[in-house]
Amino acid sequence: MTSAKHRIFGITGWKNSGKTTLTVKLVAELTQRGWRVSTVKHAHHNFDIDKEGTDSYRHRKAGAGEVAIVSDQRWALMHELVGEDEPSLIDVIGRLSPCDLVLVEGYKREHHKKIETRRLEGRSGEPLALNDPTIVAIASDHPVVGEHVPVYDLDDIAGLAGLIERECGLSR
């Protein structure tokens, strides 16, 4: 999947399957290879990146619909979804600056290409690859047989980064 200005590739799997660890390692590997990478992380729960007592937190609690925090090192925009639906993945990606690749963590039901993460310990839920044609590989910490897509070791970061580059048409 691509949007007007982004290549999109996903890391998906059940809770505690290694999605975040893999995403972080892939960002490091791909940026080391010279690619500009952005990420989108889906959360299934009420989260807050702001802390009680900060000025920006007080602005939001007072009713501001959006609060921007800006410094000479970074900026962030928080948007309160009061009475609004969660934005679509494409809407969120459309707000990102141009980059070579957007790695998307989560978003199981979206239609971009994905790697499914699996861990032996703490497995919850059925394997996803069998019923999801957008999963192009599995990254696992244990042997997996009988799958119709390639299986990589969860720690084969170079191999998985190469797969993403090929799948997204990234080349220099």
N, C-alpha and C positions, 0 to 999 in steps of 0.2 A: 504494500500500500504506500502511496505517496500522496502528499498534499501538494499544493501549488509550489511550495518552496522547501519541502522536507522529504527525506527518505525515512520510513518508519519501520522499526523492527521490534518485536516484543519478547519479553521474558515472562513466562506464565507458569503456573503450577499452584498446588494447594498450599495452604498456610504452612509455614516452617519447612518448605521444600528447598530452600536455598536461593530463592529469587533475588533478594536484596544483595546477598554476598556475591552472587554471580554478576548481577548488574554492575556493582561497584568495580569488580575486577575487570569486566569488559570495558567500562568507561576508561579505566586507567590504561588498559592495553590499546584501545582504539585511539585515544588521545596521544599516546606515546608514538603511535604509527602516523601521527600528523592529522588526524581527522578532528573536525569540530563536532563535538557530541553534546546534545542536550538530553534531558531525561524527563519523563512524566511518570509519576508513581500514583497508582490508584489506592485510595484508602477506603475501607468498607465501614468506617466508624467515624464518629465525631472526633476530629483532630484539631489541634490548635498549634500554630507555629509561634504564637505570641505568648508572652508570660504575664500573668496577673501582676499589676503594679507598674508596668511600663506605660509610657505615655500613649503609645499606639494602641495598647490593650484598652486603655481608658477611652480613647476615641471611639473604638468599635463598640464598647459596652454602652457608650452614650448614644449610639444609634447610627454612626457613620456607615454607609453602605459599602464604601471602599476606603481603605487606608493605605497610603504609600509610605514606606520608610526608605529614606534615601541617605546614603553617605558617599564618601569618595572611594569606598571599596566595593559596594554592592547596593542594589535596591530590591525591594520586594513590594508586591501589591497584594493585599488581601481583599477579597471580595466576599461579602456576606450573602448567602443564598436565601434571603428571607422571602419566602413565598415563590421562589424560582426552582426549576428543576436543575439537577446536576448537569453541567455543560457536557456536551458530547466530547469524545476524545479529539475529533477533528477540530472542534471549536477551540479547545485548549491548545492544540498544536498550532493552530492558526495564529495564536497570540505570541508564539515563540519567535525569537529572532532567527534569521536564516542560519542554517548549519548544515553539515554534511549528513548527519544522522541523528534521529531521535530514537533513543531506546525507551521503550514503554514497559514498565513493570506492572504486571497485573492485567486487567482488561481481558479476561479469558474469552469473552464473547465477541470481541471485535474481530475484524476481518483482515488484519495485517499478518504478515508472516511472523512465526514465533518459535522459540525454543521452549520446550516443556522441561522444568526442573523436577527431579525426583530424588528423595532421600529415603533410605531404608528405614531409619529410625523416625518415628512419629508420623508415619504415612497416614494421610486422611483423605479419603475420596478415591474414586476410580481413576486409572490413567486417562489422560485427556486425548492423547494422540490418535487413538483409534477412531474417535468420533469428531475430530477437528481437522479438516483438510488444510488449515492454515499453519499447523505445526509441522515444521520442516526438519526438526531434529529433537532429540532428547538428550539432556545432560543429567547424568545420574551418578550417585556415589556407590552404586552396586550394579552387578551384571543385570542386563535387561536383554531378553531374547524374544523373538517372535514379533518384533515391531516392523512396520513398513517404512520407517524413516531411520536415518543414521543415528546411532547412539554414541555419545561422547562421554568421557569421564567428566564429572562436574568440575574438576580442576584443570581440564585441558583448555585453558583460557586462550592460548595462541590458536588452537584448532577451531574453537568456537568463534573467535574474532575473524578468522579467515572465512568461515562459513558465512558470517554476517556480511562481510565485504562482498563475497560472491553473490549472495542472495539479493543484495541491495545495489549491485552494479558499481561498487566503489572501486576505483582503480586510479592509479596515477600514471 
